[in-house]
Amino acid sequence: MTTGKGGIMAKSAPLTKTPLHGILHGGDLDGARAAFAGAPEPWIDLSTGINPWPYPVPTLSADAWTRLPSSAAEEGLRAAAAARYGAPSAGHVAAASGSQALIQLLPRLRAPGTVAVLGPTYAEHAACWAAAGHRVMESASPDELEGDVLVVVNPNNPDGRVLPADALLALAARQSARGGWLVVDEAFADPDPEASVAAAVGTAPGMEGLLVLRSFGKFFGLAGLRLGVALAAPGMAEALRAAVGPWAVSGPALEVARGALSDEEWISATRARLAREADALDRLLSESGLTVLGGTPLFCLAASARAPDLYGALGRAGILVRRFERRNDWLRFGLPPNAAAAARLRAVLQEAAVEEKSGS
């Protein structure tokens, strides 16, 4: 584990039954500072699943900043994404300023119908389909998924559930045969490429309805770059590119991403590092009395009967984690970026465990 500068943690406040603030979106440090005024700086943001050891941004060409992105540069990015994710060609790829942009766009490309989302999962999928006039339902089991469009986050956020590729491909074939879609959000698939079905898009007559979303920012740790891609049959990918419009991805993002997606040495080393760090986080949480429910190499979901109070204690110590409105016994933890951050997290969790044992 790397080391780095971290803030000095004041003695954490005891767990109390104080009212909790509203649910903060992942990464909302401004909201955290407002909710926990006086918390020590710098804040440790463990509320996202973003790799805290980002891809090293190279020196960019002047043209990346001063000229509109060229069609050749965009095609180069799409070719690099196709090669990285296993799609047959650049023609199977559409790029946008983040996978969130694609999540919001896809519902507008179909007439209103029925949409089934495998849940619980990332809430934006259901929200965007509903906002576009579709009738949305949540299914707890893949066997119960039924609709014009099926949405599966794989690996799932927040519990890391992974559906086997053959099961997803069977769903895709069923949907394609009836003119429907299967949308697979693989935002957290980079650490485990075996979980991906991206290589199947448009490769057979039965896969026309398969669409795969990939997020660049999470694994590569460059969420501020705002880049996401959709992989689909060529006709669907072309429709998406037309809907997104020209210059959808900035020149700097195109240049950085092309290099990062092709950097096999960095990708391999990062997969190994994330696996080690995720194991260490799991051990830290378990040793502190939390029940580890699942996760991915980029985050861990844990449960505790005192999760609301623990969330407050962490906030007062300047540590932001993710909590959930529908399950107030769950907390999701991202990877601590260095040894100082891990020690600060451990101190709060262990103090909370001591207080719970003492009954205070």
PyMOL commands that set and color helices and strands:
alter all, ss='L'
color gray80, all
select helices_A, chain A and resi 29-35+62-66+71-85+90-92+99-109+124-131+142-144+165-177+193-195+198-200+205-207+216-220+223-225+234-244+251-261+264-287+307-316+339-358
alter helices_A, ss='H'
color red, helices_A
select strands_A, chain A and resi 44-45+93-96+114-118+135-139+149-153+181-185+210-215+228-231+291-296+299-303+319-320+322-323+330-334
alter strands_A, ss='S'
color yellow, strands_A
deselect
rebuild
show_as cartoon
